Amino acid sequence: MNELLLTDDERAHAGARLVALLDSYERGLAEADILPVPDRAQLAGLLAPMPDKGIGLDALFDRWEDVVLPGSTTVAHPRFLAYVLGPPNGVAPYAEALAAAINQNCNFWQLSPAASVVERSVLEWLASVVGFPAGAKGILTGGGSLATLQALATALHDRVPDFHASGLQRDHAPLVVYTSVEAHRSVDKAAAILGVGLDNVRHIATDDRHRMDVSALRRAVEQDRRNGLRPWCVVATCGTVSTGSVDPLDAIADLCSDEDLWLHVDGAYGALFLLSEGMRELMGGCARADSITLDPHKLLYAPLEAGCLLVRDGAKLRDAYAFDSSYLTVAEDPLMTDYMDYGPQLSRSFKAFKVWSAVQAFGVEAFRSANERTLELAQRFGRGVQEAEGLRLLAPVVLTAVCFSVDGVEDHASLLEELAAENVALLGPVVVGGERGVRACFTNHRTSVGDVDLILERLRGRVAFQARGFAPDPAN
Ligand SMILES: Cc1ncc(COP(=O)(O)O)c(C=O)c1O
């Protein structure tokens, strides 16, 4: 007997309970609390000492239902619109279950032959979506932040002589990385982690549409060169986290080529909108980057975690990460890839499976139209804000982020709390150009026109209440 396995009967029972649980979860989503108030006592109960004798399957499933689910944020609720977070698609949980069962180690191909080809297929497809050439290579990562970290490490290997041997320990002038004031914190974080240092990150000003000001970028590069520093890399953003603005990618790519700078595009939020041909004009410049971050756990609705790094010249990615190790050698194979040579991890999960399975099952068109729907919902919401008295857009609606403020509301945090407490919506806080407000980010394939209209109605009601509350008494 093996205590770590289920019997045939138990397996059938576990399967039935899991299927029932997934089914009732999906059916209950729209009515669920978006932000359940956690039962602290129950959660604290999870800290009880681990049982020496197991509680068994049924008690475990009961605990999932009674404690874990009620204490979990309903990110798939149609009116969960805070942050850039895509809820999972319908196929992903099943793919995740099988990935756990086969437990492929996606480090070298002998331990994961099919997985290695599946990952390659996902990466080649994503490279074609971005418009990268055939020599591009990439790797799936734990998210957008890690993809950017891994990209900047690749850029260091490529641009800093002897980086592999000496790192940044040689007595060279500081390297400088340029990004905009609207860039995601992951850029700063990567620079700090890699030893470039926050003092050497230039946050370039943006124009009136929150896009990197290319003239200011050029001036900053020139000034740093004059001061004896080493301009090294530009991180442009395709879909900034607050307003969804897209930096002028072509102009930045021209500058990077004039100045011999590595161009990384952080496309974690926006670049997968390139699934729609109509977005080429706005973000086609992604194709000119040396490397790009994508985030399948956002616009491909893969469950966490699935980020992606693509590098235009795949040899540069391999140069940064391939190490000889006598105990891990398998003959190279033209079909299979050893992903340990394309990133920092050795043991790696089969992240590509959930992405590939969903695209196979639903087709690319389904993802394209889900994303187009979110773009339309954001436009509808933006129009609603513009037309409503007392609501004010804080930034143009370019992608799916809608930033606005409510006249007379000093403290938008309490408005967010009210909306969440009434289960109207979970929206997020934002600061645009120093002004505080609220952000609805439509990265949820379950959100409908009805959801948008319901939130707008509630906001209009809030404005009317605000006006009544502060209006002078007509009797006086
Ligand atoms: C523009 C941008 N870059 C990077 C990230 C970080 O991605 P992740 O949370 O997958 O690490 C985000 C997350 O929202 C983002 O919007």
Ligand as a Chemical Component Dictionary entry (heavy atoms), coordinates in Angstrom:
data_LIG
# 
_chem_comp.id                   LIG 
_chem_comp.type                 NON-POLYMER 
_chem_comp.pdbx_formal_charge   0 
_chem_comp.three_letter_code    LIG 
# 
loop_
_chem_comp_atom.comp_id 
_chem_comp_atom.atom_id 
_chem_comp_atom.alt_atom_id 
_chem_comp_atom.type_symbol 
_chem_comp_atom.charge 
_chem_comp_atom.model_Cartn_x 
_chem_comp_atom.model_Cartn_y 
_chem_comp_atom.model_Cartn_z 
_chem_comp_atom.pdbx_ordinal 
LIG C1 C1 C 0 2.808 47.519 -17.995 1  
LIG C2 C2 C 0 3.047 46.394 -17.033 2  
LIG N1 N1 N 0 4.279 45.884 -16.916 3  
LIG C3 C3 C 0 4.559 44.887 -16.062 4  
LIG C4 C4 C 0 3.578 44.359 -15.259 5  
LIG C5 C5 C 0 3.950 43.276 -14.288 6  
LIG O1 O1 O 0 3.471 42.053 -14.747 7  
LIG P1 P1 P 0 3.377 40.813 -13.730 8  
LIG O2 O2 O 0 2.368 41.204 -12.710 9  
LIG O3 O3 O 0 2.951 39.706 -14.623 10 
LIG O4 O4 O 0 4.728 40.604 -13.144 11 
LIG C6 C6 C 0 2.290 44.861 -15.340 12 
LIG C7 C7 C 0 1.218 44.329 -14.472 13 
LIG O5 O5 O 0 0.129 44.780 -14.448 14 
LIG C8 C8 C 0 2.006 45.898 -16.263 15 
LIG O6 O6 O 0 0.776 46.411 -16.393 16 
# 
loop_
_chem_comp_bond.comp_id 
_chem_comp_bond.atom_id_1 
_chem_comp_bond.atom_id_2 
_chem_comp_bond.value_order 
_chem_comp_bond.pdbx_ordinal 
LIG C1 C2 SING 1  
LIG C2 N1 SING 2  
LIG C2 C8 DOUB 3  
LIG N1 C3 DOUB 4  
LIG C3 C4 SING 5  
LIG C4 C5 SING 6  
LIG C4 C6 DOUB 7  
LIG C5 O1 SING 8  
LIG O1 P1 SING 9  
LIG P1 O2 DOUB 10 
LIG P1 O3 SING 11 
LIG P1 O4 SING 12 
LIG C6 C7 SING 13 
LIG C6 C8 SING 14 
LIG C7 O5 DOUB 15 
LIG C8 O6 SING 16 
# 
